[in-house]
């Protein structure tokens, strides 16, 4: 995952995978909001997230 330089709806940085398909906003409290990048997308249940070394 890499930082996109954009902020999400909560005002936190948005990260994306190498394809740009998976995007997530990650807060300073490690809260994750998966963002839809196309019509009909739904986050998969059971997705785990961890902070990136920075």
Backbone as ProteinMPNN parsed JSONL, in Angstrom:
{"seq_chain_A": "XXXXXXXXXXXXXXXXXXXXXXXXXXXXXXXXXXXXXXXXXXXXXXXXXXXXXX", "coords_chain_A": {"N_chain_A": [[0.845, -1.172, 0.0], [0.414, 2.266, -0.664], [0.722, 5.783, -0.026], [-1.658, 8.078, -1.287], [-1.765, 10.813, -1.4], [-4.112, 12.061, -1.164], [-7.026, 12.89, 0.85], [-9.502, 11.169, 2.763], [-13.113, 10.861, 3.353], [-13.215, 11.279, 6.116], [-11.143, 12.97, 6.551], [-8.612, 11.896, 6.733], [-5.467, 10.367, 5.617], [-5.438, 8.718, 2.406], [-4.771, 5.484, 1.27], [-3.518, 3.2, -1.231], [-3.516, 0.07, -3.087], [-1.1, -1.515, -5.304], [-2.45, -1.674, -7.737], [-4.347, 0.281, -7.591], [-6.944, -0.266, -7.218], [-7.852, -1.157, -4.711], [-8.556, 0.901, -2.115], [-8.101, 2.731, 0.865], [-8.985, 4.665, 3.696], [-7.077, 5.656, 6.423], [-7.074, 6.289, 9.794], [-5.447, 8.276, 12.408], [-5.807, 6.773, 14.618], [-5.707, 4.208, 13.834], [-8.036, 3.373, 12.601], [-9.898, 2.036, 9.955], [-11.278, 2.779, 6.816], [-12.662, 1.363, 4.117], [-12.638, 2.34, 0.79], [-14.867, 2.66, -1.903], [-14.019, 2.154, -5.276], [-15.194, 1.864, -7.674], [-18.28, 1.319, -9.451], [-20.645, -0.668, -7.774], [-18.865, -1.987, -6.092], [-18.028, -3.718, -3.114], [-16.759, -3.884, 0.188], [-14.826, -6.695, 1.207], [-15.799, -9.09, 3.689], [-14.106, -9.524, 6.816], [-11.604, -8.375, 6.366], [-8.347, -7.523, 7.267], [-6.38, -4.972, 8.779], [-3.322, -3.172, 9.212], [-1.054, -0.85, 10.739], [1.235, 0.969, 8.668], [4.777, 0.945, 8.491], [6.453, 3.943, 8.99]], "CA_chain_A": [[0.0, 0.0, 0.0], [1.151, 3.52, -0.704], [-0.072, 6.988, 0.215], [-2.09, 8.69, -2.545], [-1.701, 12.27, -1.332], [-5.488, 12.547, -0.992], [-7.655, 12.576, 2.126], [-10.817, 10.562, 2.629], [-14.244, 11.588, 3.924], [-12.942, 11.619, 7.509], [-10.019, 13.888, 6.606], [-7.373, 11.153, 6.955], [-4.81, 9.957, 4.374], [-5.942, 7.571, 1.644], [-3.737, 4.576, 0.779], [-4.026, 2.287, -2.257], [-2.616, -1.008, -3.473], [-0.357, -1.245, -6.537], [-3.365, -1.563, -8.876], [-5.229, 1.421, -7.39], [-8.32, -0.748, -7.052], [-8.164, -1.173, -3.277], [-8.201, 2.154, -1.47], [-8.605, 2.808, 2.234], [-8.63, 5.806, 4.538], [-6.604, 5.142, 7.708], [-6.972, 7.389, 10.755], [-4.322, 8.229, 13.337], [-6.158, 5.788, 15.653], [-5.688, 2.927, 13.111], [-9.364, 3.029, 12.105], [-9.82, 1.883, 8.507], [-12.507, 2.902, 6.03], [-12.4, 0.935, 2.749], [-13.34, 3.231, -0.129], [-15.249, 2.077, -3.188], [-13.348, 2.806, -6.401], [-15.975, 1.629, -8.875], [-19.69, 0.998, -9.209], [-20.959, -2.034, -7.34], [-17.869, -2.586, -5.216], [-18.337, -3.858, -1.699], [-15.616, -4.423, 0.922], [-14.928, -8.098, 1.609], [-15.82, -9.246, 5.142], [-12.927, -10.134, 7.424], [-10.366, -7.754, 5.936], [-7.536, -7.047, 8.379], [-5.494, -3.854, 8.444], [-2.298, -2.877, 10.21], [-0.341, 0.385, 10.393], [2.458, 0.855, 7.876], [5.96, 1.58, 9.073], [6.488, 5.154, 8.268]], "C_chain_A": [[0.894, 1.241, 0.0], [0.193, 4.69, -0.515], [-0.406, 7.633, -1.13], [-1.909, 10.202, -2.57], [-3.08, 12.899, -1.201], [-5.953, 12.235, 0.431], [-9.045, 12.017, 1.853], [-11.895, 11.406, 3.279], [-14.033, 12.02, 5.376], [-11.767, 12.564, 7.67], [-8.667, 13.228, 6.825], [-6.773, 10.71, 5.626], [-5.452, 8.723, 3.735], [-4.744, 6.8, 1.102], [-4.355, 3.702, -0.297], [-3.009, 1.195, -2.538], [-1.973, -0.658, -4.808], [-1.266, -1.065, -7.751], [-4.24, -0.319, -8.789], [-6.673, 1.027, -7.166], [-8.738, -0.721, -5.59], [-7.644, 0.115, -2.668], [-8.845, 2.201, -0.094], [-8.11, 4.076, 2.903], [-8.237, 5.243, 5.898], [-6.374, 6.321, 8.643], [-5.739, 7.241, 11.626], [-4.585, 7.284, 14.507], [-6.244, 4.385, 15.06], [-7.08, 2.455, 12.72], [-9.296, 3.035, 10.584], [-11.198, 2.005, 7.882], [-12.135, 2.518, 4.602], [-13.258, 1.791, 1.835], [-13.658, 2.499, -1.43], [-14.572, 2.857, -4.304], [-14.088, 2.586, -7.714], [-17.395, 1.249, -8.511], [-19.842, -0.459, -8.784], [-19.923, -2.68, -6.451], [-18.366, -2.637, -3.792], [-17.107, -4.41, -0.998], [-15.86, -5.884, 1.302], [-14.97, -8.192, 3.125], [-14.526, -9.893, 5.628], [-11.603, -9.561, 6.956], [-9.616, -7.217, 7.152], [-6.63, -5.922, 7.904], [-4.495, -3.643, 9.564], [-1.575, -1.611, 9.786], [0.91, 0.081, 9.571], [3.601, 1.527, 8.616], [6.203, 2.855, 8.29], [7.675, 5.951, 8.265]], "O_chain_A": [[1.977, 1.252, 0.585], [-0.998, 4.589, -0.811], [0.452, 7.728, -2.008], [-1.9, 10.808, -3.641], [-3.208, 14.122, -1.134], [-5.348, 11.42, 1.127], [-9.68, 12.346, 0.85], [-11.637, 12.531, 3.707], [-14.608, 13.015, 5.816], [-11.418, 12.931, 8.792], [-7.677, 13.915, 7.076], [-7.473, 10.675, 4.614], [-5.936, 7.821, 4.419], [-3.817, 7.387, 0.544], [-5.565, 3.477, -0.297], [-1.816, 1.348, -2.276], [-2.271, 0.389, -5.382], [-0.893, -0.373, -8.699], [-4.816, 0.101, -9.792], [-7.53, 1.884, -6.949], [-9.852, -0.31, -5.266], [-6.445, 0.39, -2.698], [-9.983, 1.769, 0.09], [-6.972, 4.503, 2.706], [-8.974, 4.44, 6.47], [-5.597, 7.229, 8.346], [-5.064, 6.212, 11.593], [-3.683, 7.021, 15.303], [-6.782, 3.474, 15.689], [-7.289, 1.257, 12.525], [-8.703, 3.935, 9.99], [-12.164, 1.41, 8.359], [-11.388, 3.238, 3.94], [-14.456, 1.953, 2.067], [-12.808, 1.803, -1.984], [-14.554, 4.087, -4.28], [-13.652, 3.072, -8.758], [-17.668, 0.891, -7.365], [-19.238, -1.359, -9.369], [-20.091, -3.843, -6.081], [-19.04, -1.722, -3.319], [-16.462, -5.316, -1.526], [-16.973, -6.258, 1.673], [-14.252, -7.454, 3.799], [-13.929, -10.711, 4.928], [-10.566, -10.202, 7.132], [-10.205, -6.523, 7.982], [-6.169, -5.923, 6.762], [-4.792, -3.905, 10.729], [-1.488, -1.322, 8.592], [1.558, -0.948, 9.767], [3.416, 2.546, 9.282], [6.164, 2.848, 7.059], [7.708, 7.009, 7.636]]}, "name": "protein", "num_of_chains": 1, "seq": "XXXXXXXXXXXXXXXXXXXXXXXXXXXXXXXXXXXXXXXXXXXXXXXXXXXXXX"}
